[in-house]
């Protein structure tokens, strides 16, 4: 019984740490990569709920590293997200994100 409790606590702690890290990026530009179809969104992080559903504003969509348009307000369901990154230091040049090393 104790092992199950420890396993649950470890998963809970890991989840809350991830949520806290995402919440710390509210009102900042982020890039979100979806699990399906080489799709990425860049926009201002507006809110995140306890399930890690994400709301972005001023969102731009990139598919296969090509800019496909501006979407505005977007709500992304949590299970579609592959990764989230701060947009600082990443240039979206019309062909997808290019990472720039900061001095």
N, C-alpha and C positions, 0 to 999 in steps of 0.2 A: 504494500500500500504506500509506503514512504517513497519508493522509487517513482511511482506514478505522480505523486505530489511534486517531487523534485523536477521531473520531466515537464510537468505543466508549468511550474514556476519559471523554469528556464525559457520555455517558449513564450510565456507571458512577458517576461523581462525583455527578451529579444524584440518582441513585437512593440512594446511600449518605447523602447529605445529608438527603433526605426521611426515610429510615429512622431516622437519628440524631434528627431533630426529633420523630418519633413516639415513639421510645424515651424521650426526655426527659419525656414525659407519663405514663409508667408510674406507677401508683398515684394518678392524678388522674382527675377526672371529665371525660369527653369526650362529644361528640356526633358520631355518624357518620351521614352521609346515604348511602343506597344509590342506585344508578343507576336502579333500577326502582320504579315505583309510589309515589312520594312517601313512602317509608319512612325514618324516622330512629330511631336508637337512642341513648339516653343511659345511660351507665354508667361504672363505674370500669375504666380500662384495666389489665388484668392482665399481658398479654404480647403481643409481636409477634415473628413469626419473620422470617427473611431474605427470604421471599416477600411479606411484609407482610400475612399472615393475622393477624387480630386477635381476642384473647379479652377479653371484658368480663364483669364481675360486677355484680350489682344492676341489671340492665338493664331499662329501661323502653322500650316501643315506642310510636311515634307514627306514624300513617298519615293522610295528608291533614290534618295539623295537629291530629289528635284522639288523645288518649291511648287506647291499645287494651289496655294491660295491662302487668303486670310479668313479665319472662321469667326473671330470675335469670342463670345462666351462659349466655353466648352466644359462639359461634365464628363469625366472619365471614370468608368467603373473600375474598382480596385483590381479585379482579377484579369484585366486586360493589360496591366502595366508590367513591363519587363524591368525597366530601371528608370530612375529619376536622377538628374544631374543639375547642378547649378549652371546657369548659362554664362556666368562670368568666365571669360577666357576662352569661350567658344564662339566662333564667328559663323553665322548662317549666311553663306555666300550665294545662295540661289541654287547650289548643287548639294545642299545638305551641310551638316555641321563639320567644320574643320577645327581641330583642337590647336590652339596656339599656346606655346610655352610662355609663361610669364617670367620676366626677369626678376 
